[in-house]
Amino acid sequence: MAIDWIRRSVLVTILLTGFYYLKENPDLRKRIYSEQPIRVRIEGPVRNPGFYSLDAGANGKDLIELAGGYIPGTQIKMEDSILEQPLEDGQVLNLGKR
C-alpha cells in the first residue's frame, strides 16, 4: 500500500513539473505542438539540394528523402543521431561538399 502511494506521488510530481516547464517555456511548447510547416534548406551531396517545406517534427532523414536521397557514391560522415533530431524553421542542413 505504501509503495503504491509513493509511485503515484512520484508520477503526479513528474507530470506537474512537465506541465510547469512547458508553461514557463512557450518557445518549446510552440515547437512541440506547432502544426505550421517548417521551411529548411539542404546542401551537399543530395540529388536536389535547396529549400523544402516539411511538417513540424520532421527530421534530417525525412529531408534527405524529400531531396531525392544521396548522390550515388558519396560517403557522409554524420552521426545518425544528428539526422534523427527534429528540424527547426529556417535551419540549414549541410551534409558537406558535393
C-alpha positions, 0 to 999 in steps of 0.5 A, a space after each residue: 500500500 505504501 509503495 503504491 502511494 509513493 509511485 503515484 506521488 512520484 508520477 503526479 510530481 513528474 507530470 506537474 513539473 512537465 506541465 510547469 516547464 512547458 508553461 514557463 517555456 512557450 518557445 518549446 511548447 510552440 515547437 512541440 505542438 506547432 502544426 505550421 510547416 517548417 521551411 529548411 534548406 539542404 546542401 551537399 551531396 543530395 540529388 536536389 539540394 535547396 529549400 523544402 517545406 516539411 511538417 513540424 517534427 520532421 527530421 534530417 532523414 525525412 529531408 534527405 528523402 524529400 531531396 531525392 536521397 544521396 548522390 550515388 557514391 558519396 560517403 557522409 560522415 554524420 552521426 545518425 543521431 544528428 539526422 534523427 533530431 527534429 528540424 527547426 524553421 529556417 535551419 540549414 542542413 549541410 551534409 558537406 561538399 558535393 
